Amino acid sequence: MPDLTNVEELVRDEGLTPEQAQAVVDDGRTILCIACAGSGKSQTLAYRIARLMAQGVAAESIVAITFTEKAADSIKRRIASVLVRTGQSPNLIGQMFIGTIHAFCQNVLADSDAVFRQYDVLDANRFMLYLMSRYYNLGIAELRGRYKDKYFETLEQVRNAWNILRDEGMSIDEVRARDEQLGTTLAAIRDGLVQDQFIDFASMVREVADRVRTAGRVRERLGAVRHLLVDEYQDVSGAQEELITAVHQLGGSIFVVGDDDQSIYGWRGAYVANILEFEQRYADVHRHVLATNFRSTRAIVEVSNAFAASQLGPQRLPKTPRPYADASPRQLVVHHFPTRQDEAEWVADRIRALIGTEYRRNADSAPRGLTPADFAILMRSTKSEEQDGNPRHAAFSNALRARGIDFTLSAGGSVFDRPAVNALREVFSTLEQGAMDRNQADALIAQHVRPAYPRVNVRRTYEVLANWGRRIHQPPGAARQRLFPQSLLIDLLEAFDVANSGFDENVMRDIGLFSRMLQDVESVYLSVDSTQRFRSVVRFLQQVAERGYDVSTEDVITRPNAVTVSTVHQVKGLEFPVVFVVDVVPGRFPNRQMAFECALPDDLMAPALQRGAYGNSVAAEARLFYTALTRAERFLHVTGATLLPNGKQRKRQSPFAAALRDDELCNSPDRTPEELVAAPPRQEVDEATLPTSFSDIKYYLSCPMDYRFRKSFGFSPPVPELFGYGRVVHVAIEKLHEIFRDRAPTREEASDIAEQNFHLKHIAPSRDPETRPGAYEQAKNKARQIAGEYVEQYAADFVNQRQVEVRFEIPARGCLITGSIDLLMRCNDAGEFVEAHVLDFKTMEGGANPLNNAQLDWRELSLQVQLYAKAAREVFGENAATGSIHLLKDNQRVEVPIDAGSVQAAVENVEWAVQGILEQDFPMRPSAKKCEECDFNRLCAQRMEQFRTGAGVPLPIMTPAGPHAAAAINVAT
């Protein structure tokens, strides 16, 4: 068993470099680790965390912040491997927090006040929709005159002002004192988010940063962090640095990892000064430099470092990266073509020539032939228009398309370039104009629908268009309807006979992305049951979704076997065997310098601008170019063109391209790489951890095709009746346990808590709730009743017991089982925990005989409790005495078997499902009951298909009613 505190053993036995080993064992309280590109920082973080664990540090006192969830998954996987090799339990991962800063802040807020668990998160897309949906109520319309009466420019300015306000911790009162209208709008956004129970990314961090200053549960939580590790430190914002500083001031150690040369998010508030001046802001800093590049060839490492040194000079921290190996085949090409067409044709031809080239990532890996997924075409901007009106990516994507080479969604610049999605948007746009006649419908079908959906049922399409035209454009003053665009999408896809069209996975993913766009709409709109509301949706599809919707495939299980054509920002953290950095011409890369514009008052913005945030500088462009160069493993090509599409001005070679110098550098596009050997193309398996929360796994165990619709294609289900009701009732129960720690509340107290925290987003309260209560009021009264009856029937839950919700992550074969668990902790007279009871609260009704209730799937319910019991025992070391499902609607508690055999059967079912997902085995497994209840039954052919050969059958799931095979296996039930 290796000694994780011994540098020599870490180098000799674990394969770390001396620099990595020194960073792992350093006991300093304030550590700066400069990690050059490709230098194995994830490995270093994993071993450092494992070393802390081996020395007895409590896992729950460790927090590791990553830039993306994918990076978090990678680090978790590495930590699990190291823990196993060093004789420690990989289940310890579940006790620490490893994830993004936003996920951490959301977790901290939820722990401080259970009501935050029912807040919905607004990412950039959803926040823009929130502003659109409340355009007049928030006073945004009053600001439109400042921006030439442009609707979307006004929205973008308000969104940016809000994000900067929150990141920089500005006072709304100070803004209002200088600009009353803007301050009033920002105050309305602040108050509206709280009232509507939404929280955006910037507010998550700001809420924690503000609350940690005063005594309370947030300060207690951050004070309990003994070791904070921060990845990609060069890209943290002002508010995020406030949190890091707070943890340090509360006594925690900080270990920050980053590379100032790769600081590329200054335009959205990241301070490169955070890393450049770290040693001036903190005392007694220990510095380490990870200089060995395991990714790239000598030429790529040296030419990129020389470029950064020449462009940044004293504006960068000292470092001298070096290659770990100099493998072949390889090539470094820099060339300036006569025309953009010449450039694009050469790139596509070179890709076609290199596909099928033998490639080994390292000496230990098996040889394979390169596939399209191994290539990236990177640009400063993909969507900006050329002078011929086409986006900048068009010449490259068209050249790939002409050669039959697939490219990714992000490559296309806009998902609406794809016929299947463009046809859907055209239908939405036509419906916006009002009810259409037969001629309009026929033209729409002929021009847009039939080319993309050749099996379209014209008669059924007429019905859908007529029905939705009536419902969208109802007369003013009519009663509101529950009208959601996802339902319109399902109606259209059924009329287009998607179920029997045999579309490939790429087309289905395109349609799935459109579905996710509509889910974003539904998250903030109560309904789209008017001309104006539906018009806002169409505007979103026409403007925001096309220009700014995140179409990356990070959340997809495996990277598509397609060339990635992308901006540099979108591939941060990724690497490719072959990279083309294109469109490298003056004014583009580097981009022309532009004055920073912001709606916020100049004097309030001055401190941030002086620190280098939000602006655009030559140094920032150089760092972005360096990041692009260092994505390449073996082949790097840097190209530009003299004549751009429809351009009149001749473009010289970019000073960035001209600055590249190396003995291996080739300026001739005709020279082919040496030492090429052919091999059958085989895509490298993406090692990204699968999404394995129980909510994901249960879909595969019910029907693999259901899982495929949701997780592979990305479809979102329609909004159900009383969406969110179960969550608000669950939160009410959590609030009761949060408030009443020493006694059971009375029925009246419980009912009042349920009412105070009750909030549903998709059902409007009645305008006359006293005399004409509607669905909202009926649901609220039922929640009051449930809470009141719970405290009466289960008062013992509050006596010498504590209900807590905790996160867990259990490594299993090929996966991490993640989730959160409700534990009812029994205490002795001294207040010490002596026993844990696993409780899973469900807002369901058991009825006279819960075990025979056809509405309850006891396989799914039991499996969840059994995984929770495993987590309680192995992750938290608690003796899970019982596991139960608590059916809240009639307050019945049903015990589930959690003996060792039952838990093992549950784990085997999960591992079986994960293996099927890894093998891309998604057979349809229909049954009358399942298909009737399935969200995607109208899009599925519902044909019985068999699992892959050798799939096997997992053990039956042990339920309160006896053993039962998973629904995907036993389709008769």
VOKOL-144064 format. One record per residue (C-alpha): residue in one letter; x, y, z. Coordinates in pm, whole numbers, padded with zeros to 5 digits, always signed. Layout:
<atoms>
AXYZ ...
</atoms>
This chain:
<atoms>
M+00000+00000+00000 P+00164+00328-00108 D+00252+00597+00141 L+00074+00904+00005 T+00295+01134+00211 N+00616+01004+00054 V+00726+01185-00261 E+00958+00908-00373 E+00686+00643-00349 L+00437+00864-00533 V+00685+00905-00818 R+00813+00548-00825 D+00494+00350-00755 E+00210+00580-00862 G+00364+00738-01170 L+00337+01100-01058 T+00596+01354-01164 P+00810+01502-00886 E+00621+01832-00921 Q+00285+01656-00885 A+00408+01459-00584 Q+00537+01772-00410 A+00198+01941-00459 V+00019+01633-00324 V+00214+01614+00002 D+00246+01989+00078 D+00085+02061+00416 G+00073+02436+00360 R-00248+02621+00438 T-00235+02844+00128 I-00112+02680-00192 L-00093+02804-00550 C-00047+02524-00804 I+00027+02653-01153 A-00082+02378-01394 C+00042+02414-01749 A-00177+02275-02028 G-00203+01895-02023 S-00002+01863-01701 G-00228+01621-01513 K-00392+01856-01264 S-00691+01624-01217 Q-00454+01346-01116 T-00281+01582-00874 L-00610+01689-00717 A-00722+01327-00684 Y-00404+01218-00507 R-00407+01523-00281 I-00761+01446-00168 A-00672+01078-00119 R-00368+01184+00087 L-00586+01401+00309 M-00823+01108+00361 A-00535+00872+00443 Q-00423+01116+00712 G-00762+01104+00880 V-00916+01426+00749 A-01295+01404+00767 A-01432+01361+00416 E-01722+01597+00483 S-01472+01879+00551 I-01331+01856+00194 V-01476+02062-00091 A-01339+02054-00446 I-01469+02314-00692 T-01448+02237-01065 F-01529+02447-01371 T-01776+02196-01519 E-01969+01893-01397 K-01777+01684-01649 A-01451+01786-01480 A-01606+01694-01145 D-01697+01350-01278 S-01340+01299-01400 I-01192+01390-01062 K-01440+01169-00874 R-01349+00877-01096 R-00978+00932-01034 I-01026+00972-00659 A-01223+00645-00643 S-00941+00466-00823 V-00675+00610-00591 L-00879+00532-00279 V-00912+00168-00384 R-00539+00138-00457 T-00453+00288-00119 G-00681+00061+00079 Q-00954+00320+00144 S-01323+00298+00067 P-01431+00469-00257 N-01765+00534-00087 L-01593+00821+00094 I-01647+01028-00221 G-02008+01067-00118 Q-01917+01246+00202 M-01719+01525+00035 F-01846+01781-00214 I-01698+01778-00564 G-01873+01991-00826 T-01915+02337-00974 I-01924+02652-00764 H-02291+02697-00857 A-02383+02345-00748 F-02195+02398-00421 C-02372+02727-00351 Q-02709+02572-00432 N-02628+02290-00188 V-02520+02536+00084 L-02837+02743+00045 A-03060+02434+00054 D-02890+02318+00372 S-02938+02659+00529 D-03308+02680+00443 A-03511+02393+00296 V-03724+02637+00095 F-03431+02680-00146 R-03487+02317-00250 Q-03800+02426-00433 Y-03631+02714-00615 D-03583+02647-00986 V-03243+02730-01133 L-03221+02974-01424 D-02923+02919-01651 A-02837+03183-01912 N-03110+03066-02152 R-03379+03045-01887 F-03285+03377-01731 M-03329+03548-02066 L-03670+03382-02098 Y-03757+03501-01747 L-03686+03859-01851 M-03889+03814-02171 S-04184+03663-01990 R-04201+03959-01749 Y-04080+04225-01990 Y-04335+04488-01889 N-04377+04395-01522 L-04002+04435-01464 G-03992+04774-01633 I-03759+04658-01910 A-03978+04820-02173 E-03905+05158-02012 L-03535+05116-02097 R-03587+05029-02463 G-03546+05386-02586 R-03182+05382-02473 Y-03100+05109-02723 K-03260+05239-03042 D-03588+05071-02950 K-03431+04727-03007 Y-03606+04456-02811 F-03326+04201-02778 E-03047+04449-02732 T-03240+04595-02439 L-03288+04249-02289 E-02919+04167-02328 Q-02813+04492-02166 V-03043+04431-01868 R-02925+04071-01835 N-02560+04176-01843 A-02621+04455-01592 W-02787+04209-01354 N-02506+03954-01383 I-02236+04217-01323 L-02431+04369-01035 R-02446+04031-00862 D-02089+03925-00945 E-01943+04253-00822 G-02168+04282-00517 M-02295+04626-00614 S-02580+04790-00427 I-02906+04836-00614 D-02964+05150-00408 E-02637+05295-00536 V-02742+05216-00893 R-03084+05373-00835 A-02923+05687-00693 R-02743+05733-01025 D-02999+05583-01264 E-03347+05556-01117 Q-03508+05359-01399 L-03231+05100-01423 G-03219+05065-01045 T-03595+05018-01034 T-03576+04743-01298 L-03293+04563-01117 A-03486+04582-00789 A-03791+04439-00965 I-03580+04148-01094 R-03444+04083-00744 D-03789+04086-00586 G-03950+03892-00870 L-03700+03607-00851 V-03771+03563-00480 Q-04148+03586-00525 D-04145+03339-00814 Q-03889+03114-00641 F-03624+03124-00911 I-03250+03163-00864 D-02998+03241-01136 F-02632+03140-01139 A-02502+03482-01038 S-02747+03505-00747 M-02651+03162-00612 V-02295+03276-00551 R-02395+03623-00434 E-02644+03489-00178 V-02378+03269-00018 A-02113+03543-00036 D-02346+03786+00141 R-02481+03542+00400 V-02140+03416+00509 R-02061+03760+00652 T-02312+03717+00934 A-02372+03440+01186 G-02602+03169+01058 R-02614+02833+00892 V-02429+02946+00578 R-02138+03069+00786 E-02144+02747+00988 R-02136+02539+00671 L-01843+02728+00517 G-01666+02728+00853 A-01682+02349+00852 V-01478+02336+00529 R-01124+02250+00634 H-00983+02194+00286 L-01103+02384-00021 L-00954+02286-00357 V-01035+02508-00656 D-00971+02399-01014 E-00942+02648-01305 Y-00871+02923-01054 Q-00771+03165-01330 D-01138+03190-01432 V-01307+03263-01098 S-01512+03581-01069 G-01517+03843-00798 A-01805+03685-00606 Q-01644+03341-00627 E-01317+03481-00490 E-01517+03625-00199 L-01624+03271-00107 I-01269+03138-00133 T-01144+03418+00088 A-01424+03356+00339 V-01332+02987+00375 H-00969+03086+00429 Q-01061+03348+00689 L-01275+03091+00872 G-00971+02870+00912 G-00982+02646+00606 S-00685+02568+00385 I-00705+02659+00018 F-00535+02479-00272 V-00595+02664-00598 V-00499+02517-00935 G-00490+02708-01260 D-00294+02856-01547 D-00296+03228-01607 D-00212+03161-01973 Q-00552+02994-02011 S-00763+03268-01849 I-01027+03316-02121 Y-01341+03431-01939 G-01251+03789-01850 W-01534+03908-02075 R-01785+03762-01830 G-01621+03878-01510 A-01329+03644-01436 Y-01027+03820-01286 V-00694+03694-01419 A-00548+03913-01143 N-00681+03658-00891 I-00409+03413-00994 L-00146+03666-01101 E-00160+03845-00765 F-00245+03549-00542 E+00087+03566-00360 Q+00037+03935-00287 R-00313+03888-00144 Y-00243+03587+00077 A+00036+03536+00327 D+00280+03243+00337 V+00184+03104-00003 H+00346+02780-00120 R+00388+02770-00499 H+00411+02461-00722 V+00439+02442-01100 L+00317+02137-01294 A+00524+02172-01609 T+00515+01829-01774 N+00270+01824-02067 F+00132+01471-02113 R-00090+01578-02403 S+00110+01736-02683 T+00425+01692-02890 R+00744+01886-02827 A+00674+02123-03117 I+00324+02207-02995 V+00438+02257-02634 E+00733+02477-02727 V+00568+02683-03000 S+00264+02761-02779 N+00482+02851-02479 A+00708+03071-02689 F+00400+03245-02827 A+00260+03314-02478 A+00598+03439-02356 S+00638+03676-02652 Q+00285+03817-02628 L+00241+03838-02250 G+00591+03895-02117 P+00570+04004-01751 Q+00189+03968-01764 R+00228+03593-01708 L+00360+03385-01422 P+00699+03223-01489 K+00679+02866-01618 T+00860+02645-01868 P+00635+02361-01988 R+00803+02055-02133 P+00668+01751-02323 Y+00642+01413-02157 A+00699+01240-02491 D+00732+01331-02858 A+00525+01069-03033 S+00461+01025-03404 P+00293+01069-03643 R+00273+01445-03591 Q+00273+01771-03783 L+00271+02146-03720 V+00142+02355-04014 V+00094+02731-04044 H-00036+02862-04379 H-00224+03160-04521 F-00448+03063-04813 P-00556+03286-05105 T-00930+03251-05029 R-01158+03126-04755 Q-01285+02860-04995 D-00929+02733-05048 E-00876+02724-04672 A-01197+02533-04602 E-01143+02284-04886 W-00791+02209-04765 V-00907+02155-04405 A-01180+01916-04514 D-00944+01730-04749 R-00681+01694-04476 I-00942+01556-04237 R-01057+01304-04495 A-00695+01202-04558 L-00615+01154-04189 I-00928+00952-04101 G-00811+00595-04062 T-00456+00691-03962 E-00314+00467-03690 Y-00302+00648-03358 R-00186+00564-03006 R-00254+00814-02730 N+00045+00676-02540 A+00281+00380-02551 D+00049+00166-02338 S-00268+00220-02545 A-00381-00010-02825 P-00356+00125-03180 R-00672+00245-03353 G-00762+00441-03662 L-00863+00806-03626 T-01234+00882-03665 P-01416+01213-03722 A-01451+01256-03341 D-01073+01301-03320 F-01077+01627-03517 A-01159+01982-03409 I-01194+02298-03617 L-01165+02593-03379 M-01258+02955-03449 R-01269+03280-03256 S-01635+03304-03353 T-01850+03057-03546 K-02175+03253-03568 S-02064+03604-03665 E-02169+03680-04019 E-01937+03700-04316 Q-01996+03977-04567 D-02194+03733-04778 G-02446+03694-04494 N-02343+03340-04397 P-02199+03253-04057 R-01822+03215-04037 H-01839+02840-03993 A-02035+02795-04317 A-01739+02744-04554 F-01595+02473-04327 S-01919+02295-04245 N-02023+02302-04610 A-01688+02152-04712 L-01730+01874-04457 R-02086+01812-04569 A-01979+01790-04932 R-01737+01510-04840 G-01988+01322-04628 I-01802+01397-04303 D-02032+01444-04002 F-01983+01742-03772 T-02131+01815-03432 L-02430+02027-03334 S-02210+02297-03189 A-02019+02285-03513 G-02323+02383-03712 G-02337+02709-03525 S-02714+02682-03511 V-02932+02379-03468 F-03178+02554-03700 D-02945+02482-03989 R-03079+02127-03964 P-03395+02061-04169 A-03583+01870-03896 V-03549+02154-03645 N-03591+02436-03893 A-03921+02285-04005 L-04048+02288-03646 R-03951+02651-03599 E-04122+02742-03926 V-04444+02583-03799 F-04421+02780-03473 S-04349+03102-03666 T-04644+03048-03900 L-04879+02975-03609 E-04771+03302-03447 Q-04924+03494-03739 G-05273+03366-03664 A-05502+03092-03790 M-05382+02971-04130 D-05588+02861-04429 R-05542+02547-04643 N-05313+02720-04893 Q-05081+02843-04618 A-05075+02499-04457 D-05001+02327-04788 A-04716+02567-04862 L-04571+02513-04513 I-04585+02135-04552 A-04439+02136-04903 Q-04156+02381-04838 H-04047+02283-04490 V-04219+01982-04337 R-04215+01714-04607 P-03844+01755-04697 A-03755+01690-04332 Y-04040+01452-04242 P-04128+01249-04553 R-04391+01039-04370 V-04598+01343-04267 N-04971+01275-04232 V-05121+01579-04401 R-05476+01538-04266 R-05351+01498-03910 T-05122+01800-03955 Y-05423+02010-04064 E-05597+01909-03739 V-05301+02005-03523 L-05256+02342-03694 A-05627+02426-03668 N-05653+02319-03303 W-05347+02511-03188 G-05432+02815-03398 R-05766+02842-03211 R-05612+02788-02869 I-05319+03028-02910 H-05523+03313-03056 Q-05823+03302-02824 P-06030+03624-02788 P-05914+03880-02530 G-06070+03823-02188 A-06119+03450-02235 A-06038+03218-01945 R-05674+03117-01922 Q-05573+02771-02042 R-05284+02541-01954 L-05110+02563-02289 F-04752+02444-02320 P-04533+02442-02632 Q-04398+02094-02549 S-04749+01958-02609 L-04759+02132-02947 L-04425+01971-03034 I-04552+01622-02944 D-04868+01679-03150 L-04659+01785-03450 L-04411+01499-03425 E-04695+01250-03404 A-04854+01405-03715 F-04516+01388-03889 D-04499+01013-03800 V-04161+01035-03631 A-04228+00700-03463 N-04201+00515-03795 S-03955+00742-03978 G-03637+00557-03878 F-03439+00874-03817 D-03079+00828-03709 E-02950+00939-03371 N-02819+01274-03494 V-03161+01380-03626 M-03331+01267-03303 R-03075+01461-03097 D-03148+01771-03304 I-03520+01737-03234 G-03439+01662-02869 L-03248+01989-02843 F-03554+02173-02974 S-03754+01994-02704 R-03510+02118-02437 M-03547+02473-02568 L-03922+02443-02516 Q-03864+02302-02168 D-03673+02619-02088 V-03975+02818-02207 E-04209+02615-01989 S-03989+02662-01684 V-04067+03035-01668 Y-04399+03078-01851 L-04720+02990-01670 S-04874+02921-02010 V-04849+03043-02372 D-05223+03086-02413 S-05229+03421-02591 T-05094+03574-02908 Q-04844+03788-02715 R-04714+03502-02501 F-04673+03270-02799 R-04501+03550-02990 S-04241+03571-02711 V-04169+03202-02756 V-04120+03246-03129 R-03896+03545-03069 F-03685+03331-02839 L-03655+03062-03105 Q-03570+03316-03373 Q-03320+03522-03178 V-03186+03384-02851 A-03199+03013-02931 E-03027+03061-03266 R-02759+03301-03150 G-02695+03202-02792 Y-02839+02863-02703 D-02586+02623-02560 V-02578+02332-02802 S-02274+02154-02661 T-02300+01780-02619 E-02137+01770-02276 D-02445+01612-02118 V-02463+01340-02383 I-02321+01006-02276 T-02070+00961-02556 R-01921+01225-02782 P-02077+01190-03130 N-01847+01042-03391 A-01825+01373-03573 V-01581+01657-03630 T-01614+01930-03367 V-01639+02276-03525 S-01651+02517-03238 T-01539+02835-03071 V-01233+02802-02849 H-01442+02879-02542 Q-01669+02579-02606 V-01382+02328-02602 K-01215+02451-02283 G-01090+02144-02099 L-01106+01918-02406 E-00829+01780-02627 F-00812+01630-02975 P-00550+01436-03170 V-00594+01676-03465 V-00676+02047-03434 F-00728+02316-03699 V-00728+02674-03570 V-00886+02858-03862 D-00995+03208-03961 V-00674+03342-03804 V-00664+03686-03963 P-00623+04040-03821 G-00943+04174-03668 R-01068+03824-03598 F-00790+03641-03420 P-00684+03858-03251 N-01027+04018-03241 R-01046+04393-03287 Q-01045+04591-02964 M-01384+04728-02867 A-01487+04963-02589 F-01674+04795-02305 E-02041+04891-02291 C-02261+04837-01989 A-02587+04981-01862 L-02446+05021-01511 P-02306+05361-01406 D-01943+05416-01506 D-01813+05498-01159 L-01957+05174-01017 M-01796+04974-01297 A-01455+05142-01268 P-01302+04913-00999 A-01383+04595-01194 L-01256+04738-01522 Q-00934+04850-01355 R-00878+04490-01242 G-00907+04376-01603 A-01253+04218-01588 Y-01511+04245-01868 G-01278+04421-02110 N-01120+04303-02434 S-00742+04332-02461 V-00459+04196-02675 A-00343+03997-02370 A-00686+03835-02338 E-00681+03745-02708 A-00333+03597-02674 R-00448+03377-02387 L-00742+03257-02596 F-00511+03174-02888 Y-00273+02988-02655 T-00570+02787-02525 A-00664+02698-02882 L-00311+02581-02967 T-00287+02361-02657 R-00602+02163-02738 A-00392+01968-02994 E-00227+01638-02908 R-00034+01545-03225 F-00141+01750-03531 L-00181+02129-03515 H-00275+02345-03814 V-00310+02725-03798 T-00467+02880-04109 G-00621+03196-04246 A-00713+03345-04583 T-00639+03661-04777 L-00986+03699-04929 L-01291+03630-04713 P-01640+03557-04853 N-01762+03860-05047 G-01486+04062-04884 K-01321+04353-05061 Q-01023+04404-04832 R-00726+04170-04851 K-00631+04021-04514 R-00267+03975-04418 Q-00158+03686-04202 S-00250+03738-03839 P+00035+03855-03613 F-00055+03559-03391 A+00007+03310-03672 A+00320+03494-03782 A+00461+03474-03430 L+00474+03093-03435 R+00825+02958-03486 D+00973+02607-03462 D+01213+02385-03655 E+00929+02140-03727 L+00689+02410-03844 C+00576+02357-04204 N+00441+02641-04418 S+00347+02425-04716 P-00010+02291-04727 D+00097+02027-04979 R+00334+01846-04746 T+00171+01543-04586 P+00269+01413-04244 E+00535+01148-04233 E+00512+00799-04081 L+00138+00756-04152 V+00010+00399-04117 A-00347+00296-04197 A-00566+00132-03933 P-00941+00058-03908 P-01117+00369-03769 R-01235+00313-03411 Q-01377+00583-03191 E-01210+00622-02854 V-01443+00552-02565 D-01531+00872-02384 E-01439+00816-02022 A-01696+01063-01895 T-01889+00926-01601 L-02240+00830-01698 P-02531+01023-01552 T-02632+00764-01294 S-02862+00932-01048 F-03139+00693-00963 S-03383+00912-01155 D-03180+00830-01470 I-03133+00459-01403 K-03498+00393-01329 Y-03594+00484-01685 Y-03362+00220-01831 L-03491-00043-01589 S-03845+00036-01699 C-03777+00061-02074 P-03439+00133-02236 M-03608+00329-02515 D-03761+00562-02256 Y-03410+00626-02126 R-03288+00687-02479 F-03555+00948-02549 R-03467+01135-02230 K-03092+01101-02194 S-02950+01018-02540 F-03186+01223-02755 G-03255+01485-02489 F-03636+01501-02511 S-03824+01669-02230 P-04164+01541-02115 P-04473+01763-02116 V-04549+01955-01798 P-04782+01737-01589 E-05083+01853-01391 L-04973+02003-01057 F-04608+02002-01163 G-04388+02061-00857 Y-04655+01966-00603 G-04461+01671-00464 R-04155+01887-00413 V-04335+02160-00219 V-04500+01905+00010 H-04163+01738+00069 V-04006+02076+00147 A-04285+02146+00396 I-04196+01824+00580 E-03827+01921+00575 K-03911+02267+00711 L-04101+02109+00998 H-03795+01905+01093 E-03572+02207+01041 I-03777+02425+01278 F-03903+02178+01537 R-03592+01999+01663 D-03702+01929+02021 R-04074+01859+01998 A-04347+01767+01756 P-04534+02063+01612 T-04908+02089+01655 R-05138+02023+01363 E-05201+02395+01330 E-04831+02478+01330 A-04763+02215+01066 S-05047+02337+00846 D-04926+02695+00872 I-04570+02596+00772 A-04707+02409+00471 E-04907+02714+00366 Q-04622+02961+00419 N-04391+02763+00193 F-04648+02659-00067 H-04568+02770-00421 L-04664+02627-00762 K-04534+02789-01079 H-04763+02636-01340 I-05102+02694-01182 A-05229+03047-01125 P-05403+03126-00795 S-05769+03209-00820 R-05855+03576-00843 D-06121+03510-00580 P-05971+03238-00359 E-06224+03280-00077 T-06547+03223-00269 R-06413+03056-00585 P-06107+02852-00493 G-05935+02691-00790 A-05683+02412-00842 Y-05408+02614-00673 E-05609+02665-00355 Q-05727+02304-00350 A-05369+02184-00379 K-05259+02417-00099 N-05536+02296+00131 K-05436+01937+00062 A-05075+02022+00149 R-05194+02173+00477 Q-05390+01857+00549 I-05096+01628+00468 A-04860+01821+00697 G-05112+01832+00980 E-05188+01461+00963 Y-04818+01375+00937 V-04727+01543+01266 E-05024+01386+01441 Q-04958+01031+01322 Y-04578+01044+01333 A-04506+01275+01625 A-04240+01026+01735 D-04032+01136+01433 F-03964+01459+01622 V-03884+01310+01965 N-03519+01213+02009 Q-03493+01194+01632 R-03360+01424+01363 Q-03460+01422+00996 V-03181+01523+00760 E-03131+01516+00383 V-02777+01440+00268 R-02609+01387-00070 F-02439+01061-00158 E-02229+00911-00436 I-02155+00540-00435 P-01901+00403-00685 A-02021+00081-00845 R-01890-00114-01142 G-01873+00134-01429 C-02067+00410-01261 L-02133+00644-00971 I-02475+00612-00810 T-02569+00962-00702 G-02860+01114-00521 S-02983+01255-00192 I-03117+01063+00101 D-03361+01137+00384 L-03238+00990+00711 L-03437+00984+01033 M-03165+00975+01297 R-03258+00835+01640 C-03066+00983+01930 N-02995+00858+02281 D-03049+01069+02590 A-02704+01224+02541 G-02802+01344+02194 E-02575+01096+02018 F-02696+00932+01697 V-02745+00560+01753 E-02957+00448+01460 A-03068+00564+01118 H-03394+00499+00939 V-03403+00553+00563 L-03719+00737+00463 D-03831+00817+00111 F-04120+01062+00114 K-04352+01030-00185 T-04651+01252-00252 M-04859+00948-00341 E-05161+00768-00201 G-05139+00410-00078 G-05508+00334-00060 A-05667+00044+00125 N-05393-00200+00022 P-05075-00021-00090 L-04901-00342-00200 N-05180-00417-00448 N-05213-00058-00569 A-05150-00070-00945 Q-05049+00297-00941 L-04743+00220-00726 D-04443+00048-00884 W-04288-00125-00584 R-03985-00231-00787 E-03887+00129-00849 L-03978+00242-00498 S-03792-00046-00331 L-03482-00009-00545 Q-03450+00354-00444 V-03475+00282-00071 Q-03226-00005-00100 L-02969+00220-00267 Y-03028+00477+00005 A-02972+00211+00270 K-02642+00119+00105 A-02542+00484+00113 A-02640+00521+00480 R-02431+00222+00579 E-02127+00260+00356 V-02099+00633+00302 F-02214+00774+00632 G-02135+00480+00854 E-02486+00480+00994 N-02665+00163+01095 A-02967+00176+00869 A-03210-00026+01078 T-03508+00009+00845 G-03600+00150+00510 S-03947+00278+00432 I-04158+00450+00173 H-04375+00718+00329 L-04686+00780+00117 L-04775+01135+00215 K-05123+01169+00065 D-05269+00925+00317 N-04968+00909+00552 Q-04891+00541+00521 R-04539+00412+00587 V-04445+00085+00416 E-04124-00093+00515 V-03893-00211+00234 P-03644-00499+00272 I-03289-00364+00313 D-03102-00676+00416 A-02765-00743+00249 G-02915-00966-00021 S-03182-00711-00114 V-02929-00430-00134 Q-02695-00643-00346 A-02978-00723-00586 A-03050-00349-00617 V-02686-00273-00696 E-02675-00554-00953 N-02978-00407-01130 V-02810-00067-01145 E-02483-00210-01277 W-02672-00414-01536 A-02851-00100-01654 V-02527+00098-01670 Q-02362-00173-01879 G-02654-00160-02121 I-02615+00215-02150 L-02242+00180-02212 E-02314-00074-02484 Q-02571+00163-02638 D-02830-00114-02603 F-03171+00053-02614 P-03436-00198-02719 M-03803-00109-02705 R-03971-00313-02430 P-04340-00221-02459 S-04631-00327-02245 A-04985-00191-02239 K-04951-00024-01899 K-04603+00117-01952 C-04679+00256-02296 E-05004+00410-02180 E-04817+00604-01910 C-04501+00681-02110 D-04430+01047-02189 F-04308+00952-02537 N-04562+00689-02640 R-04669+00892-02943 L-04310+00913-03073 C-04222+00547-03029 A-04302+00255-03261 Q-04369+00032-02955 R-04223-00280-03117 M-04084-00553-02894 E-03705-00580-02930 Q-03455-00805-02757 F-03154-00704-02551 R-02807-00754-02696 T-02656-01100-02694 G-02494-01171-02360 A-02682-00898-02176 G-02789-01143-01908 V-03061-01086-01651 P-03010-00918-01313 L-03145-01059-00988 P-03509-00984-00907 I-03571-00671-00703 M-03685-00748-00349 T-04004-00556-00274 P-04250-00561+00020 A-04467-00783-00204 G-04183-01027-00282 P-03921-01056-00559 H-04002-00902-00899 A-03790-00862-01212 A-03736-00509-01345 A-04007-00390-01581 A-03762-00389-01873 I-03714-00764-01818 N-04065-00869-01728 V-04273-00666-01973 A-04594-00837-01865 T-04602-00628-01548 
</atoms>
